[in-house]
Amino acid sequence: MQVTETLNEGLKRAYQINLTAAELDAKVDEKLVEAQPDVEMKGFRKGKVPMALLKKQFGDRLMGEVMQESMDGAMSQHFEDSGDKPAMQPKIEMVDGEKWKKGDDVTFDVTYEALPEIPDFDGKKIKLEKLVAKIEEKAVKEALEGLAENAQSFEDRKKGSKAKDGDQVVIDFRGSVDGEDFDGGAAEDYPLVLGSNSFIPGFEEQLVGVKAGDDIEVNVKFPDDYGSENLKGKDAVFACSVKEVKAPAKAEIDDELAKKFGAEDLNALKGQIEERLGAEYASAARAVMKRKLLDELDKKVKFDLPPSLVEAEAGQIAHQLWHEDNPDVEGHDHPEVEATDEHKELAERRVRLGLLLADIGQKKEIQVTDAEMSQAIMAQARQYPGQERQFFDFVQQNQQMQQQIQAPLFEDKVVDFIFELAEVKEKSVTKAALQKAVEALEEE
């Protein structure tokens, strides 16, 4: 094998690799010798077929296999000798491939972009600020009031009272389109909270002011994007009988409320709320500190970036943002999306930080454990109630899905490693200030 460098410019590399006909023939012979003891052919005992006959019978077929294996082996040897790691799949083109004939050398060109050497950095020189928000009594009280509101009940209004927004009306109703009843358009003793927007637009508003015992016709139009094809955009009439009008009664904040939410008493419920708020504040503070860390790394650590990686990332960013602006378009059946300079700038940051964090993780032998992966998979599986096992099995058999789950876990472990090295100073802030810092992240 002979390797000749034809391009070495920045991270761009190109080589021409030559495999001699003698090398290829020798490997074909090796395969034939290895297979000979098991070959059976008419007129010969098993394992006694002459080598010349084997080569005539199977040589051409084996040559294609040998050529591919030799090219793969040559590539592996080249990367081992050079120390290069390709940023993306190398491009391989056989020279004079159409003219090649048996007995010729095999020559092919290899082009790729090498991953850059990542400079070392001193994590101890990184200075970060950690926001610490105290759990105020006001926040706990607001959370309790929210739980009480969710646990509210409804009590009968005074006879003859008119229904207000927020009240619950208990109704019988039957809907029709063009005088014909339709499936799913009728119910009895249905409790409907006015203002909940749980019915067709315009339905609940027409029940404001009704009293128990009233009969009323509600006229509405089904939305053009309604789920049932036969009802889309259709005018409908609902004959409604109002049976009860009830006013909301917020639950008392006491031990009984606590028991409804699985706590022993009110103090225990407050403790659970404080624990949850503490976790929320810590998660928010970590997100803010992580962004500051990434900003620092982006400024302090510079190296050349493989253009192909940046181009691919910019294209992905542009495509994703286009779909966010055009949510009605699914799939890829749309005009080509061009990456802007802003997309490319963001892509450069993502590629730089991705390569840097991967390099740090590799050098420090940071790994995601099987237990951590299983926990993350199960957390995602809970988004599919009743199908958790199917989701888990799907991920176990899908390498790409595993990588998507593993990548953020690995990144967070590397970030935590750098946090331990960095000089971190705590800063006490209010909940509002922490929230503002988080909102600033979303705007960037």
Summary of the structure (lengths in Angstrom):
residues: 444
radius of gyration: 34.6
end to end distance: 52.4
largest distance: 107.6
contacts: 1167
relative contact order: 0.11
helix: 48%
strand: 22%
